[in-house]
Amino acid sequence: MKRITTILSCFAIVCGGALHLAGQENRPPLMFVGDFEAGNSLNRLGDTGIENTLRKVARVTDPVRYGNRSLRVTLDRLAEDDPKAYRTDFWIRGISNAYQMDEEYWFGFSTFLPEDFEMDPLGELFVQWINPDIRASPSLAIYIYQDTYQIRKRWGERNVNTKTFWQGQVWEDLGQWTDWVVRVLWSDGPDGIVEVWKNGQLIASEVGPNTDRAGDRAPYFKFGIYKWPWRRSMEEAPSPVTQRVMYFDEIRIGNAEAGFDGVAPPMRQD
């Protein structure tokens, strides 16, 4: 038994903390698990300026959704040494080109907004799905405008069409973990599907086109803070906020076989 436990512990380290030894044994194989437990758990995160972006994140022990670590993401509009002070976000290495049109995928993740999170009329987003074959706004994203979440999809040539199909209150989630599960069947036609669960409750079910069909590849997942108005100067885009802090944990991505249970964050720890 001791030898088996040692082997399992080593396996968890090699996989970047993807293995939970309690309550996770029956999960189906997934495309990605990001729980930030192991020291090398940031190796799968990608960005065009990865070294600079990694300077703005840290594995922390509090707050934590499950296990012992989560990922703190920061953004400082006034940081003179940051060439991209408007975003701290990542894609997942190795699977960004794996998503296919007319296929179903599941995404699970947990977010934490601090109690002192300041409301700002300038928009931002914290998860998005970007079509790799077009230069356009994301096909799907969860935004924050002032005190309101907005889930929005785009489709048509270069994603010119836009629809916000759910809105919710941000203030009720401050200072606590929020669990999200998203099911997407990528399509430019009427068979497209987007379903979103928040804390285990289905909050949105949207059918119809949800991206531009520029090729066979479908949008890929990114997470982290992206506050595009901060690309402009303070004079051009005044804001009461100059810093953002947000936490992520328990990121899981799977195909159709994964289902809700495969990607949903595990039962909460007392």
N, C-alpha and C positions, 0 to 999 in steps of 0.2 A: 504493500500500500504506500509506503514511504517513497519507493521508487516511482510509482505511478504519479503521485502528487508532485514530485520533483520534475518529471517530464512535462506534466501539464503546466507547471509554473514557467518552465523554460519556453514552452510553446506560446504562452501568453505574452512573454517578453518579445519573442521573435516577431509576433504578429502586431506589435505596437500596442498591446493592451486590448486587443479586440476580443479576448476571451474572458467572459465572466464565469467563475466557477460555481456560482449559485444562482439558480433561477433562470439560466439562459440555455440549458442543455438542449432543449427541443426546438430552438430556432432553426429555420432553414438556412442554407448557405446564402450569403449576401455578397453584393458587389463591393461594399465598403462598410466598415465599422470604424467610427471615430469616437472613442471615449476618453482619450487624452490621459490614460492611466500610465503608460510606459514612457520612458524618457525619449524614445524615438518615435512617438506617436504623431509628431508634426511632419515627418518625412514625406507623407503622401499629400501634403498641402502644396498647391502650386499657384504661381503668380508670375507676371512678367518681370516684376522687380522683387523677387521672393525675399532676398536678404533684407531689404528695407522694410518690407511688409512684416516679416517675422519679428522685427524689432518692436513692433507695436502690439504684440500678443505675449501672453505668458500662461503657463500651466499653473493653476492655483489650487489651494485646498479649501477655499471658502469664497463663495458658495459652491456647493457641488450637488448636482442632481442625483448621481448614483456613483458608487465607488469612492475614490479618494481625490480625484482631480477633475477640473473643468478647464475651459479655455477662456481667459479674459481677453477681450478685444477692445482696443482703445483708439481714439481718433482725437487729434488736437489740431484745430484749425490754425492756430498761431505758431505751430512748430516750424521754425525757419529751416531746420535741417531735413524736413520731410517734403520731397518733391510732389507727393500725392497725398496731401493732408485732407483730402476729401474722401478717401476710402481706405479701409483695411479689410479686404475680402479675398477669398481663395476659391479656386476650383480644386477638384480631386484628381491627382495625378493617376494616369493609367486608365481612366474610364471616361474622360471627357468626350472622346470620340466613339464611345461604345453604344450610346443611345440611338435607337432606330425609330424612324417614323412608323406609325400604325402599330406600335408596341406599347405595352403597359408597364409602368414603373411605380415603385413605392418609395417614399422618403419619410424618415422620422427624425426629429431633432427636438431638443429642449432649449429654451431661451430664458434668460434672467435679466430683467431690467431693474437697476437699483432703485431704491425708494426715492432718491433725490434726482431721478431722471427728469430733466427739464423739458417741458413741452415747447415745441418749436414749429411755427407755421411753414418753415422751409422743409420740404420733404426729404425722406431718406428711406432706404430699404435694408432688410437684413437677410433675406434669402431671395434668390432669383434664378431663373432658368433662361439661358441665353442660347439662341440658335447659332451654331458655329459657322453656318454658311451664309449669313447675312450680317451686315453692319446696321444694327437697329436696336431699339430699346428691347428689354427682355420680353420673351413670350409670356412669361408668368412671373409674378413677384408678390411678396408681402411687404407693403409700405407702411410707414408711419407718417401721418400728417397731423401736427399738433397733438391732440389726445385721441386720435382715431387710427386704428388699423384699416388698411384697405388691401383687398386681394384683387389683383387686376390681371387680365389676360390681353394679349395682342395677337392679331392674325392678319392675313391678307398679304399682298405684296409688300415686302419690307416691314411687315407688322404695322401697317398704317391704321388698322382698325383697333379700337380699344374699348374694353368693357370692365368696369369695376363691379364685381358680382357679390362682394360681401364687405361689410364694415363692422367694426367692433370697437369697444372702449379699451384704451391702453391703460388708463389709471388703475383699473381693477387688478392688473397683473403686476404692479410695481412691488418689488421686494419679495417676489416668489417665483418659483420655476413655472414655466408654461410649456406644456407638451404639445407638439404639432405632429400630425401625420397627413401626408399629401399623396393622393393617388392620381396619376396622370396617364391617359392614353393619348399620345401625341398624334394629331391629325390636323390637316387643313380643311377637313370636311365636316359633315354633320355628325360623324361617329366619334368625334373627340370627347374626352371626359376629363374633368377636374373635380376631385372631391377633397375636402379638407376637414379634418377633425382637430378640435382644440380641447385639450384636457379630456380626451376620450369621447367627446360629443361631436357628432357631425354638424358642422356649421354652414357648409356650402356644398352644393352639388350643381355643377355647371356642365352642360353638354353643348357640342358644336365645335367649330374650329378653334384651335388654340395656338397656332404658330403658322409661319409661312413655310411652304414646302419648296425650299431652295435646293434640296438634294435629298439623299437618303438619310442623312444624319438628323437626329432630333436634338432639341435643346439640352444643354448640360447644366448641372447644379453648381451654384456658388453660394457661399454663406459668408457673413461678415457685414460690417457697416459700410454702406455706400451712400454718401450724402452729396449728391452731385451739385446742389446749389453752391457748395463751398469751393467749387472750381473757380468761381468768380470772387472778386475782391469784397471786402466788408462793405465798401461804399455801394457796390453794385447789388449785393445781396445781404443786407443787414440782418442780423440774427441775434437773439438774446443768449444763444448758446455758442460756446467756443470749444467745448470738449464733450466727447461721448464715451461712455463705457458700457459694455454689454458682455454677457457671458453665454457660452454655448457648451452643450454637453450631449452625449448619447446620440450622435449622428449615425443614421443607418440608411443604406440605399440598397434596394433589391428590385428584381424584375417581378413579373406577374406572379411567380410562384411564392414570393415572399409574403404577400398579403399584409393585412394590418398587423397581425400578431408578430410578423417577422421583423418589422421596423419600429414598432411602437416602443417608446422608452420603457424600461422595466419598472416593476412595482416600486413605489417610493420607499426610501429608507426612513425609519423613525429617527 
